[in-house]
Amino acid sequence: MPMTSENPDLMYRLLVQGVVDYAIYMLTPDGVVSSWNAGAQRAKGYTADEIVGQHYARFYQGDDIDAGLPAKNLEIATRTGRFEDQGWRVRKDGSAFWAHVVIDAVHSEDGRLVGFAKITRDITERYQQQRKLVEAKDLAEAYSRQMSSLSHFLDSVIANIPASVLVLDVASGTILLANQQAQRLFAQAFVDLKGLVAGDCLAPGVADYIACQTANSAPARAGFDDAVLVQTSVGPRSLRSRTVLGKQPDGEADYVLIITEDVTDELAAYAQIHHMAQHDGLTNLPNRNLFNDRLNSAIAHSADDGSGVGILCLDLDNFKNINDAFGHGFGDKILLMLASRLRKCLRDQDTLARLGGDEFAVVLPRVKRLEEAQQAAQRLIEAVAPAFSIDGHSFAVGISIGIALSAPAGNTAEQLLQYADMALYEAKRNGRNRHEVFRPELEAAARVRRQIEIDLRRALHRGELQMHYQPIIEKAGNRISGYEALIRWQHPERGAIAPIDFIPIAEETGLIHELGARALNLACQEASTWTNGETIAVNLSPVQFKSSELVSMVALALADSGLAAARLELEITESVLLDNSDGNIRTLKALKKLGVRISLDDFGTGYSSLSYLRSFPFDKIKIDKSFVQEIGESREAMAIIRAITGLSSSLLIETTAEGVETEEQFRRLLEEGCSHFQGYLFGRPEAAENRIQQLDRRVSGL
């Protein structure tokens, strides 16, 4: 159709479509794009086919969409007739541009809203220019303010700078400037240094120091000189200076600027920090870092003079019990007294260090014979032996010591420390409060322990551990009332490994928690299948009581197996009550609340046993087999058994005699009133499927 005056709408549309500098497009009342001109395509990158029919909100950034701005803008245009704003918009390629936006509401002749006319112009360049102008204006104003106060600022800085500032005329030695710090540090009382000759107005020590700095001045010397001790007006201080030589335009020297720092406190602080980094905060003994330095130094010197180096690893015996019973404050006091005692037993060249907790170590340089290290260790043991008296309490502690001596071929510091630690382990294993010397076989034993630990971890995952059950005989009814569950390990290569060989390693490494859980679950699962209602007794390690999950672990084992709580008997030793007794008593009460029975194992082998019976209502006491085995030979053993059974009877506590092997032992225990019996006379531990289920009637007395 040709363009004539008769079709002004067409001309108008063609005009709009041809505009390329402005994005002009129409929106429906709902905000959907219904037309799209060339300027819109140029500004936003979309063709009409891509955008017509789409909501115009896609031109906004994510934060604006989340805030609901597209709808709010249309609402303003509807309510007021026009919305106008500037802001960031998004092109098709994801780039943003600063846009001037106008949205006009379009109404029909009858006033009905038919849509919106939206005009968008990319004014990014103008926006950026305006911002630059504003920034430049702000910068100029700030610079003007800065320059107007610069003189006052510089005067204030020089006056209050922490360092001392002196400016001297090189030719005459006249002081041209001295700030407050220089006045305080160098001047005599109430003497203004400015205008005076340095050599005439300063104390001799200070004058010599300033003269030395002036003589060493250079046009541009980087850094400060080393600190020098100077007798100043405020006493001896460590000073560190830097000098700068000023020159006139003709190149001749004019003045020297001396900046001096008083580093006395700084050097003292550095010395203190260095000391703290190398010493224990409680005892002030060398820590592990300084110990390693001294050990390496001793090894290096031993190579020069052919002497040896001795290492002593020390560990207090049962120190944790004191901390738990009386608090760490008492423990710290003992450690302080202990450090003093140990230090007095050593030579000046020896290094006593605290490695952490109650672990100490000693470096013995220039040792020629093993006996020297052994004698030093014995002196330390004897020094610790007397009781420590603190706040009216008397504490007796022992100390175990491992000794290692460097070999002629030489050892590394790490090797020596490992050897001494192995010897310390041997000293503890052999009864504590003694010293042991490293022997090559100890290293082999340590490797065996390590291999057992590795194999034990593997065994836990491979199911190599099984439970065996030893019968417990009940006097009333002459029957098997229950079983004690005993863990057994059948190694695929080494065969049967005795519990004494892997339980201590499990306790040291923390594997006892997983091992104990496995034993408890297996015992409960298997006991739940027994139809005669026999009880099952499971041993708990003292280490397990350190876990906050113990009670929930027992509850879970009962729930998973379906075993009645009354059929489960948990056996503990006296060491549980000795180690953190208050916390462990709370754990025992929580276990008791589950409905399980609690038995005190190996009764009589520890100490303070009677007090334990007052602290917790045990269901059963187990008489240790050491007393049972001596029942026919030792009157003392018989007296102890009689006392235990009498006490148990009066407290209505059951008693189980362990280790019954002969009919004579059984008969005498019956006479003493024991209620339960356990031992090879009645049966050895067997796997669940082979366990003894009926009592051999040939046993006399039943």
C-alpha positions, 0 to 999 in steps of 0.5 A, spaced: 500 500 500 503 506 498 504 511 503 499 517 503 496 522 508 490 517 508 494 512 512 498 516 517 498 510 522 502 506 517 507 512 516 507 512 524 509 505 525 514 505 519 517 511 523 518 507 529 520 501 526 526 505 523 528 509 529 535 505 531 537 510 537 532 508 541 529 502 543 521 503 542 516 497 543 509 496 546 507 491 552 501 488 553 497 490 560 501 484 562 507 486 560 508 482 554 512 485 548 507 486 542 512 490 538 519 491 537 523 496 533 530 496 530 533 500 535 530 495 540 534 490 536 540 494 536 540 496 544 538 489 546 541 484 541 534 480 540 530 480 534 523 481 534 522 474 532 526 472 539 522 477 543 515 478 541 511 474 546 516 474 551 515 478 558 519 484 558 522 482 565 527 478 562 531 485 560 532 486 568 538 483 572 536 477 577 536 481 583 531 486 580 527 480 578 527 477 585 525 484 588 519 484 583 521 491 580 518 489 573 511 489 576 512 495 580 514 499 574 508 497 570 504 499 576 507 506 577 506 507 570 498 505 570 497 509 576 501 515 574 501 515 567 508 514 566 514 511 569 521 513 568 528 511 571 535 509 570 538 503 571 542 497 569 539 492 564 541 486 560 542 484 553 542 478 550 549 476 550 549 477 558 552 484 558 549 490 562 548 497 560 546 503 563 539 505 561 534 511 561 527 508 561 520 511 560 514 507 560 507 510 558 501 507 559 496 507 553 489 508 554 483 507 549 478 512 547 474 510 553 479 510 558 481 502 558 488 500 559 490 497 552 498 497 554 504 500 555 509 504 550 516 503 553 522 507 550 529 505 552 536 508 551 543 506 552 546 512 556 552 508 559 557 512 556 554 518 558 553 515 565 560 513 566 562 520 563 558 523 569 561 519 574 568 520 572 566 528 572 563 527 579 569 523 582 574 528 579 570 533 582 570 529 589 578 528 588 579 535 587 576 537 593 579 532 597 586 534 594 584 541 596 582 540 603 589 536 604 593 541 601 590 546 605 592 542 612 598 539 609 603 544 613 599 543 619 599 535 618 606 535 617 608 539 623 603 535 627 606 528 625 613 530 626 611 533 633 608 526 635 612 521 631 614 515 635 621 516 633 626 521 635 627 526 629 633 531 629 635 535 623 642 538 624 646 543 620 652 539 617 657 545 617 656 548 624 652 542 628 647 546 630 640 543 631 635 545 626 629 541 628 628 536 634 621 533 635 618 531 642 621 524 642 628 527 641 627 532 646 625 527 651 630 522 649 636 527 648 635 533 652 637 535 659 631 537 663 627 543 660 632 545 655 630 547 648 635 543 643 633 547 637 638 552 635 643 549 639 650 546 637 649 538 638 656 537 642 655 543 647 648 541 649 647 534 649 650 529 654 657 526 652 654 519 651 648 522 646 653 527 643 658 521 641 652 517 638 649 523 634 656 525 632 657 518 629 650 518 626 652 524 622 659 522 620 656 515 617 650 519 613 649 518 606 644 521 601 640 515 601 641 509 606 636 504 606 634 501 613 636 502 620 643 501 623 644 495 628 641 497 635 646 501 640 646 501 647 646 509 649 646 512 656 640 517 654 637 522 659 632 517 661 637 512 662 640 506 658 636 505 652 637 501 646 637 505 640 637 504 632 637 510 627 637 512 620 640 518 617 639 521 611 643 527 608 639 533 605 642 537 599 641 544 596 640 544 588 647 546 587 649 539 590 652 541 596 650 538 603 646 542 607 643 538 613 642 531 616 636 528 618 637 523 624 631 518 625 632 514 632 627 509 634 628 507 642 627 499 641 629 497 648 622 494 649 621 491 642 628 487 643 625 485 650 619 483 647 622 479 642 627 476 647 620 474 651 617 471 645 623 467 643 623 465 650 616 463 650 617 459 643 622 455 646 620 454 653 614 451 657 609 456 659 608 452 666 615 450 668 619 454 664 623 448 662 625 447 654 619 445 650 619 440 644 622 445 639 628 447 644 629 440 646 630 438 639 635 443 637 639 441 643 639 434 641 641 435 634 647 440 637 649 434 642 649 429 636 653 434 632 658 435 637 659 428 639 661 426 632 667 431 633 669 429 640 667 421 639 663 421 645 655 419 645 649 422 647 644 419 652 636 421 651 632 419 657 624 419 656 620 420 663 613 419 664 609 420 671 606 414 673 598 415 675 599 422 674 592 423 671 589 420 677 591 426 681 589 431 676 582 427 676 581 427 683 584 433 686 584 438 679 589 440 674 591 446 679 594 441 684 597 437 678 600 443 676 603 445 682 606 437 682 609 439 676 613 445 678 615 442 684 617 436 680 621 440 675 625 443 680 627 436 683 629 433 676 633 439 674 637 439 681 639 432 679 642 434 672 649 437 670 649 444 667 650 441 660 644 437 660 637 439 658 631 437 661 625 439 657 617 438 658 614 435 652 607 436 654 602 433 660 607 429 664 612 427 659 619 430 660 625 428 656 633 429 658 639 430 653 645 428 656 651 430 652 658 427 652 656 421 655 662 416 654 659 410 658 652 407 658 652 407 666 652 414 666 646 415 663 643 409 668 646 413 674 642 419 671 636 416 671 636 412 677 638 419 681 631 422 677 627 416 680 630 417 687 628 425 687 621 423 685 620 418 690 619 423 696 612 425 697 609 432 694 606 436 700 601 441 697 596 445 701 595 439 706 595 434 702 601 429 701 602 426 694 606 420 692 608 419 684 613 415 681 616 416 674 618 411 669 624 412 664 626 410 658 634 410 656 637 410 649 644 412 647 647 414 641 651 408 637 658 409 634 656 410 627 651 415 629 643 416 630 639 421 628 635 425 633 628 422 631 631 415 632 634 416 639 627 419 641 624 413 638 629 408 642 628 412 648 620 412 648 620 404 646 625 403 652 620 407 656 614 403 654 618 397 656 619 400 663 612 401 664 610 394 662 615 391 667 612 395 673 613 402 672 617 407 677 624 404 674 628 405 668 629 401 662 635 401 656 633 400 649 635 394 646 634 392 639 629 387 641 625 392 643 624 395 636 622 388 634 617 388 639 615 395 637 614 393 630 610 387 632 605 391 636 605 396 630 603 390 626 598 387 631 595 394 631 594 394 623 592 386 623 587 388 629 584 393 624 583 389 619 580 383 623 575 388 625 573 389 618 574 381 616 570 378 622 576 374 625 574 376 632 569 371 635 566 370 642 567 364 646 563 363 653 565 360 659 560 357 664 558 360 670 555 355 675 550 357 680 550 354 687 542 354 688 539 349 683 546 346 681 545 349 674 549 353 669 546 360 670 550 364 665 556 365 661 562 370 661 563 372 654 571 372 652 573 375 646 578 370 641 582 372 635 584 367 630 589 370 626 589 367 618 597 367 619 599 367 626 593 362 629 590 364 635 593 371 638 592 371 646 587 377 649 593 379 653 597 380 646 592 385 643 587 388 648 593 392 651 594 395 644 587 396 643 587 400 649 593 404 647 590 406 640 583 407 642 581 401 638 578 398 644 572 402 643 570 399 636 573 392 639 568 393 645 562 394 641 563 388 637 564 384 643 558 386 646 554 386 640 556 379 638 555 377 645 548 380 646 546 377 639 548 370 640 545 370 647 538 372 645 538 365 641 539 361 648 532 359 650 534 357 658 534 365 659 542 364 661 545 371 663 551 373 659 557 377 662 561 382 658 567 385 660 568 393 659 575 396 659 577 402 663 578 406 657 571 405 654 569 409 660 572 415 657 567 415 651 561 419 652 557 414 647 558 408 652 551 408 655 548 409 648 552 403 645 549 398 650 542 401 649 543 400 642 546 393 643 540 391 647 535 394 642 538 390 636 539 384 639 532 383 643 536 381 649 532 382 656 537 388 659 536 383 666 540 378 662 546 382 661 551 383 666 557 388 665 564 387 668 568 392 670 575 392 674 577 397 680 581 401 676 574 404 673 573 407 679 580 409 681 580 413 674 575 419 674 571 416 679 565 421 679 564 421 672 565 413 671 560 413 677 555 417 673 556 412 667 555 406 672 548 409 674 546 410 667 548 403 665 544 401 671 538 405 669 538 401 663 536 395 667 543 391 666 547 388 672 553 391 674 559 386 676 566 388 680 571 384 677 578 382 680 575 384 687 581 385 692 587 386 687 586 393 688 585 398 694 580 402 697 575 396 695 570 397 701 569 404 699 567 402 692 562 398 695 559 404 698 559 408 692 555 404 687 550 398 688 554 392 685 550 386 683 555 381 684 563 381 686 568 376 683 573 374 687 580 374 683 583 367 681 589 369 685 586 368 691 582 362 689 589 358 687 592 359 694 586 357 698 589 351 700 596 354 701 595 361 704 591 363 710 591 370 708 588 368 701 583 364 705 582 370 710 580 375 704 575 370 701 572 369 707 572 377 708 569 378 701 563 373 702 561 375 709 561 382 706 557 380 700 552 376 704 551 382 709 550 387 703 546 382 699 551 382 693 552 375 689 559 373 689 563 369 683 569 365 685 574 365 678 579 360 677 576 354 680 580 348 677 580 343 683 574 339 687 578 341 693 577 349 691 570 348 689 568 345 696 572 350 700 568 356 696 562 352 697 563 352 705 565 360 705 558 361 702 560 363 695 554 363 690 557 362 683 563 359 681 567 359 674 573 355 672 576 350 668 573 345 673 566 346 670 568 348 663 573 352 658 571 357 654 568 355 647 565 358 641 557 359 642 555 352 638 560 348 642 558 351 649 557 347 655 550 347 656 549 342 661 553 341 668 557 335 668 554 331 674 561 328 676 563 334 679 562 332 687 558 337 691 553 338 687 
